């Protein structure tokens, strides 16, 4: 790593110019819009209520203006043939191919994920790296935080089968932490303490991640040629969407991110964020500089950091290393939650994690300004919702005050000697509304123009179907925006109150039922209906103004149900709507993943724990991975649990007790021997009968 002052790096000058332009455009446009709003308001900011509306409007307008100008930057960058300052543009393909590879670990942290589905994805990645001819440079680590013994016992068997099938013994490893501390970051930290010094780089995947072997190999070579880069982040595209909701998210991500990712990369340059997966990290500086201390504050700002990725990128930058987002790498994929309910459940966790970043942004010394802005951006992703809700509340109060109260010529806060006459400028209000809509929707049409210019509309079904897909996505996004606003507002309040959350595996397949939808969406539906009725009682125009927010809230339950339907998503796919390129081209990685996941192992009537006790091969495997825990008073406790399990079956034990005996080598051996001596009418005798019948069927 060069000890050169980071401020002297040539790209930093370019980055500072670009960021200055971005701030000029954002704050200049926000100032103009706020001036217009000031004169649209009846008292021109002469009341505390109007000042509050103006402040909230300015914050929200600046927030959406950042997204708009980021997309514009991306559009311009692509018109110019790409960013010549990106690290991918610094090296020719010949130079990269001549670069030797360094030993790299591919990490798959998991927590209560569908076992066969998840490891089939890792299998596809392994096979794709194999096709590059460079598999000898890679090791694979399945890092489990699963707590349910039926899950982690299944994981151990699946890992063993996977390693044998791929010939990956000594290359594919499995490790489960007995104590789950500090979420995913603690899982990775545990790997680094054990094996960190054995590899130079690590590629971090999520349970739903897929990455082309050629992309991973290329990333390693780029890191070898750029010793100052600590983290190289790809731009993952969403794939394999089945439900209408997932296909909407998949299309939006795949089509619009071309502009947004290029714009973001051009602005952040070497001060980019880390998104926690589908990225490669330099292990030595990561271990040295990116350890996460517990937050020292109270409530949400105390304890372990939940959202670790942005923090690790900021610490890497503070240490003098660069963090790059490189959209040009391609071949990086993930999957979307299949339903609105699953997305909101995920957001409830992310909201709390992102709000924790406020402490780091304000209190952590030595961080680069760009990384502090990345924290602010992540915080605003959720705080924008209660701010929007607050703006709607103030607007409703203002409308009610104008309708129900006589005109106040000397409003509170007004210090003039002469009366303040209220004025209405409907044409200015219309212009302001149109400019706000332009910020929200113009980037989507810029993406269409970009597709036409670069001639890839056919990859999305052709121009007409692409245009129809964009319009459909706009309609759905308008329906979902108020629902997300209400949900995120509740999550922010819950996070600030430090309401505890459960971290669980993600649903991959299930649709949303009517009962679940009405239970989860009922508060928002009541809010939307009540607000709309109140608006109607005040003024017809205010009622019409409220409908774009109130109506989606009222329809939230049927929206959630119908968007979760796989049949609707597949019907649109057959009509080549919401199409993405990966659904039309042949790609071995994605084809392998689909094939491996479709080939389910034989279904057994026995649970993984019952199989661990009865099946000789499973029992030997679990014994080999277990330890001797019969020390001191624990020996008697384990012997008691084993005796009850043999007499009454696993149902007589708690999950904690089942975990204890499944982690103890002697207990597993005793259970295996005792169960096979059980009489035919006992619990274990019946299980042996089921196992024998299953063996005959196969």
N, C-alpha and C positions, 0 to 999 in steps of 0.2 A: 504494500500500500504506500503510495507516495505521500510524503509529509507536506506536500505543497499546500499553501493556503487555499481553501475552497473558493474564496472570493476571486482568485486569479484564473480559475478555469474559464476558458473562452465561452462555453455555453451559458455561463451565468449572466454574462452581459446580454445575450440574446433573450434569456429568460426574464431578466429585469425589464427589458424594453416591452416584451409581450405582456407581462403582468401590469406594467404601467398603463399600456393601452387598454387592457381589460378594465382596470379600475376607472380609467377616464370614461370609457363608454358606459359602464354600469352606473357610476355615480352621477355622471352627466345626465343620462337618460332618467335616472330616478329623481334627480332634482327638478327636471322639467315636468315629469309626471306629478310630483308632489305639488309643484306650483299650480298645475291645472286643478288638482284636487282642492287646493286651498281656495280657489275661486269658484269651484263647483259647490262647496259647502255654503249653506245659507249665510252663516256669520263669518265666513272667511277665516276660520281659526280663532274666532273671538271668544269661544267657550272652552272650558276644560274638556268637555266631551269631544269637540271637534279636534282639539290638539291631540287627544288620545287616538282618534281615528287616523289623523295625519301621520303620527309616529308609527302605528302599526302598518299602515299602508306603505310607508317608505321602506320599512324593513322587508315586507313581503315582496314589494315590487323589485327591490334590489336583489332579493334571493332568486326570483325567476329570471331577472335580467342576466345574472351570472350564467345560468343554463343556456339562455338564448345566445349570448355572445360566445360561449364555449363552442356551441354548434356552428356558429358563423366562422370562428377560427378554424374549426375542422374542415369546413367546406372550402375555405380559401387554401388551407394547407394541401388538400387533395387536388385542387385546381393547379397548384404549383408542382404537382408530381410527388408530394410527400415532404416530410420534414428532413432536410439535408443535415440537420444537427442531431438527429436521433442516432443511437448507438448502432442500430442495424445498418444505417447508411454509411457508417464509417469503415466498414469492412466489406471487401468483395467476397463473393461466394468461394472463389479459389482460395483466398486467405483463410476463410473459415474451415474449409475442407482439409486444409493442411495443418490445422491446429489440433494437437493431441488432446485427448480427453483425460479428465481427472476423475478419481473415484467419487461417485455421487450416490447418495441415499434417497430413495423415493419413499416418502412417509405417507401412510394412510391412517390418520387418527379416526377412530370410530367410537360411537356410543349408542348402543341399542339400535343399530341399523339392521335392515333385513340382510341376513348373513349371506345367503347365496347370491342375491342381487348385487351386493356391494363387492364381494370378492370376485364376481364375474367381471365387473368393471376393471378391477386391478389386473385380472388375467388378460383382458384385452390390451391394456397398456403394456404389460410385460411382452406379449406376443408382438406388439408393434415395435417395441424397442429391439426385439430379437430380429425383426426384418431389416433393421438398419445395420446389423452385423456388429453392434457395439455393446451387446448385453453384458460382456465381461466387466464393463466399467460401472455397473449399477448393482446396488443391493436394495432390497425391498423390505420395509418394516410395517407390519400391521400393528398399530398401537391402540389397544382397547382400553376403554374406560367403562365398559359395560358392568353393571352391578348384578343383574339377574343371572343366576347360575345356569338356567336353561339357555340363555343367550350366549354367554361366554364359553360354555362347554360346546355348543354348536360351532362357535367361532374356531375353537381349537381343532375340532375335527375337520372343518372346512379348510383351514389353513394347511393342515397336514396333507389332506387330499390334493390341494392345489400345488403344494411344493413337489409332491411325488409326480403329479401329472405333468408338470412343466419341467421336471428334472431340475428343480430349483432348490434342492437341499443345500444348505450353506449359503443360499442367496436370498431366500424369502424367509423372513423371521416374524415371529409373533410374540408380543409381550402384553400382558394385562396388568395394569396397576392395581394392587389390592386396595389402595387408598386413593380416592378421587379428589385431588386438590387442584384448585385454580383452573378448572375447566380445560379447554383444549390447549391453552398455553402451558399449563402444568404438565399435560401429557407429552408435548413436544420437549419441554425442559427435562423431563425424566429420560427421554431418549438421548438427549444431548449429554446428560451426566453419564450414561452408560456407554454410549457408542459414538459420541460426537467427534472424538479425536481420530476415528478410523476413516472418516470421509472428509473431503474438502468442501463439498456442496450438498445441499439437501433440496429436493423438490417436494413441496408440500401439496398434497391432494386433499379434497373433501370426499365424503362417501359417494357423492354423485359426480365426481370429477372424471373426465377422460381427457388425455393428452396424447397427441400423435408422438410416436417414437422419434420421428425426424425433428419435431419441434423441441423435444427435451434435449436431444443431442445437440441441436443448434444452440440452445440456451447455455449448455455447458461450455461450448466453444466460445461463445460471446463472453462469458464470465472469465474464461482463461485469457482472452485478449484484452479485457478491461479490468485490471486489478483494482481499480478504484470503485468498482460497482459492488455494493453489498447485497442488493436485492434487485432482481429483474422480474417484473410482474407482466404476465400476459393479460389480454382482454378476453375472458372466457365468454363464449357464446352459448346461449341456452338451446338445448336440443331435446328430442324425444318427448315433446309435449303431446299428450293424448287428450286431455280434457279441453274444453273451449277456453277456460281460464289460462291453462298452461300454454296453449297455442297462441293466445293473445300476447302473453308475456314473452314467449319465444320469438314471435315475429317482431315485436317492438324492440327487443334486445338486439336481435340480429340485424335488423334494418337500420334503426336509428343510431345504434352505437358506433357505426362506421364514422359518423361525423363527431359524435360526442367524445368517443375515445381518442380520436386523432386530435381534436381540439384540446382535450384535457392533457394529453401527453405533450402537446406543443407548449402549453402554458406551464405545466409543472416541470417538465424536462427532468433533470437529475434530482429533483425534490419531490418525486411522486409518492403516492401512498402504496402501502402493501394491503392486499385484500384478504390475506389469510390462507389462500390456496391458489393452485395453478400458477405457482411462482417458484423461482429458484433463489436460494439464499446462500451466501458465503458463510460457512459454519464458524470459522474462527472468530471473526469480529462479532458475529451474532451472539456467540457464547460470552464474549468478553464485555459487550456493551449493551445487550438487549434484554438482560434479566429484568423481570417485572417485580418491583417491590409492591407490597400492599399499600393502598392509599391510606394516609394517616388521618383523614377527616372523620366526620360522623355521618351516619345514615348511608346514603348512596355513595358518598365520597370517602367511605372507609371500607377496608377489606380488599379482597383480590380484584384485579382488573378483569372485567368480563370480556370486553372487546379489545383484544390484544394487538391486532394487526397494525392499526394506525400508530399505536404507541411504539411498537418495535421499529417501524419505518422511521419515526421521528428520532428514536435513540440511535439508529444507524446513521442518520444524517448528522446528528450532533457529534458523532465520533469521527466525522470527516468523510464518510463513505456516501456514494451516490445511490439513489433509488430511482429506477426507471420503469415507466410503463411503456411497453413496446407493442402497439396494436398490429404492427406488420408481421409479427411472428405467426399468427394464425394457428390452427390445429389445437385449440384449447377450448374445452367444453365443460358445461355443468348442466344441471337440470333445475327446472322451476318447481316450486310447490304446486300440486295439482289443483288446489282449491283456494278460494279467497280466505277461508277459515285457517288453512295451514299457513298462508302467507302472513296473516295477521298474528297468528301464534308465534311465528318466527320474529316478527317485528316487535312483539312485546318484550322479547329478550334483547334484541338489538337496541331498542330505545333506551333501556337502562344502561347498557354498555356504552352507548354513544354519549349519554348525558354524563357519565363518569369522566369523559374526556375534558369536560369543562374545567375540572380541577387541574388536570395535567396542562391544558392549554394556558391557564392563568398562573400556575404555581411552579411548573417545572422549569428550571433554569437551562439556558444554553440551546434551546430548540430553535431551529430555523423558522423564519417567519412563514415560509410556504407550508411547513408542516403544521404550524399553529392555525393557518387558514384551512388546512385539510380537516383539522379537528372541528373548526367552526362549521365547515360545510356538512360534516357528518351530524353535528348537533342540530343544525337547522333542518336536516332531513326529517326530524321528528318535531322539533319545537315550532316549525312553521305551521303545523296543524293547530295547536292551541292559540297561536297568534291569529290565524285566520278565523278561528272560532270566536276569539275575542273581538276581532274587527266586525264580524257579523252581529255580535251582541250589541256593540256600541252603535252600529248602524240601525238596529232595531229600536234601541232606546231613542236615538235621534228621530227616527220616523214617528215613533209613538208620541214623543214630545211635541213635534211639529203638528201632529194631527189632533191630539187631545188637549194641548195647552194653548192658551193665547200667545200671540207673538210677544217675545220679551225684547224690548228695545235696549235694555241695559243688562245683558246677560252676565252671569257670574264670571269674574275674571276680566271683564271689560272695564277699562279705566277712563274712557273718553268723556268729554263734557257734553257731547251731542249723542242722540240716539243712534244705535246701530241698526240700519235697515237690512233685513234679510233679503238676499238676492238668489235667484235660481238661474242657472245657465245649463239648460238641458243639452244644448249642442256640444258644450265642453264635456259634459258627463259622458255623452255618447262617444266622443273622440277618445276620452280616457279609457273607456271600456274596450274600444276597438284596439287601442295600443296594447292593453293587457292581454287580450286574446291573441294578438300577433306574437307577443313574446312566448305564449304557450304553444301555439300551433304552427307558426311559420317554420320552425326547424324541421317539422315533419314533412313539409312540402319542399324544403331545401334538400332533404334526403331523397325525395323523388327526383328532383332536378339533378342531384349528384349521380343517381342511378342512370339517368338518361345520358348524361355527359360521359360517364365511364362505361356505358353500354353493358350493364349487368341486370337490366330489368327482367330478362328472360329467366334468370336464376330465381326470381320471385314470382314466376307465373306469367310474365309478360306485363306490358305497361297497364293495360286495362285492369287485370286482376290485381296488380300491385296497387293501383289507385284505389280500387274497391277495398282492398285489405287495409290500407291506411285509413280510409273513412270509417270502416268498421272498428278499427282500433281506437280512433278518436271518440266514437260514440261510447264504446265500453269504458274508456278512460274517464269520460265525463260522468258516467254512471258510478264509477268506483271512487272518484276523487272525494266526494263528501263522506262516503262510508269510511274511507281511510282516514280522513280528517277527524271524524268522531272517535274512531278507534285509537289513533295515535295520540289524540288529546288525552284520552283516558290513560294510555300507557305512560305518558309523560308525568301526569299527576301521580300515578301509582309508583313510578320510579322515584320521584322526588320524596314520596312518603316512605320509600324503601320497602315496598311490599315484596315479599320473597317470591321467587319464581322457581319453577321446576324446569330443568334442562332435559329435554327428551328427544328421542329420535324422530325424524321427520316422516310423516305419512307420504307414501309414494304412489298409492293407487286408489284409495277409497274416495268415493263421491260424497257430497254433503246431502244429508237427508233433510226433509222439511222440518221435522221437530228440532233438530240441531240448529238449523238456520234461524227459526223463529226465536229460539231461546237466546242465541248469541246476538241477534240483530234487533231484538225487540226494543231495547232502550233507545237506539238510534231511530227506529221507526216511530216511536212515540214522540221523540223530540222533533223529528221532521214534520209529523202531522200536526203537532201542537203549534209549532212555529208558523206553519203555513196557514192554519186556521186563524191565528192571531194577526198575521199579515193581511188576511182577507177582511178581518173586522176593522182594520185601520184604513186601508186604502187599496184600491184595485191595482194601481201601478206598482205599489210596494209588494203586493201579493205576486204579481207576475215576475217582479225582480227576484223574489225569494224562490221561485220554482226550480231553477237550475241546481239549487242546493237541497231544498226540501224534498223534491220528488225522488231523487236517487235514494235518500234516506228512507222514505216511505216504502220504496220498492227493494230495499236491501235484501230481505229474505229470499224472494223469488230470484233476484239477481245472483245471489250466492249459490242457490240450488242449480239453476240452469247453466251457470258458468262452470260448475263442477262436472257436468255431464260429458263423458267421453264420446257418446254418440253424436253430440253436436259438433265437437271438435273434429271427429273423423268425417262427418258429412261435409264440412267446409274443406277438409283436406282433399276429399274426392273431387271437389269442384275447383281445386287448385287455388283456394283462397288461404291467406295467412301462411303461404308456402315460404320455406327457407331453402337456400341452396343445398344444404346437407341432405335434404329429402329427395333431391333429384340426381345427385352425383354418387358414384360408387366410392366408398372410402373403407378400406379394410378394418380400421380401428372401430368405426361405428357398427359395421356389419358384424364384426366379432362380438362386440358387446351385446348386441341384440340377440345373436344366436346363443351365446353362452347363458344369458339370463333366461332365455326361453327354455333351456334344457334343465328343468328342475330335477333335483335328485329325488329318488323314490320317497314317497311320503310314508312315514312310520306312525303307527298308533301309539308308540312309546315316546315319551318326552326325552329330550337330550340327557337329562339327569338319569332317567331310568335306563337309557341305553349306555350311559357311562358306567352304571353299576353292572349291567348284564353282559354287554358285548365285550368279549375278551380283547379285541383290538382297540376299542375305545377306552376300556379301562386301563390297558397298558400305556396308551398315549397320555391319558390324564395323570396317571401315576408319574410318568416321566417328567411332566410339567409341574407337578405338585411339590410341596416341601414337607418337611417333618415339623408339624406344629404342636406335637404332644410334649409340651414343656410345662412343668409346674402344674398349676391347678387346671390348665386347659386340657390336660390328658383326661381327667375324669369327665369334664364337660363334653369332650368329643366322643368318648366311649358311651356316654349316656345318649347322645344324639344318634350314634350309629345303632345302638340297641333299639331305640324307638323307631328308627327308619326301617330296620329289618322286621320289626314286629308289626308295624302299622302302615308302612310305606312313606314316601316323601311328604304326603299331605299332612303328616303329624308334625312336620318341622316348619319353622318360619323360614323366610327367604334368607335371613342372616345365618341361621343354623345350617341350611342347605349349602350355602357358600363356604362355610367353615369346613364341613366334611369333604366338600368337593376340592378344597385346596390342600387337604391333608393326605399325604401318600398312604399312610397306614390305614386310614379310614376307608379310602377307596378300595384298598386290597381286601380289608375285612368285609366290606359290603358285598364285593363281588363273590367272595367265597361263601358268605352266609346266604346270599340271595339264591345261589344255585343249589343250596341244601334245603331250601324252603319247601314245605309240603304243597301239593298241587292246588289245594283250595285256598291257600293264602294269597296275599296281594302279589308277592313276588312269583308265586307259582303261576298265577294267572298271566303275569307279564311274560314269563318264560313261554307259556303257551302261545301268546300273541307273537312273540319273537320267532318261534318255530314255524307258525303259520305263514308269517311274512317271508321267511327264508324259503319255504316251499313255493310260494307264489313267484318269487324272483328266480 
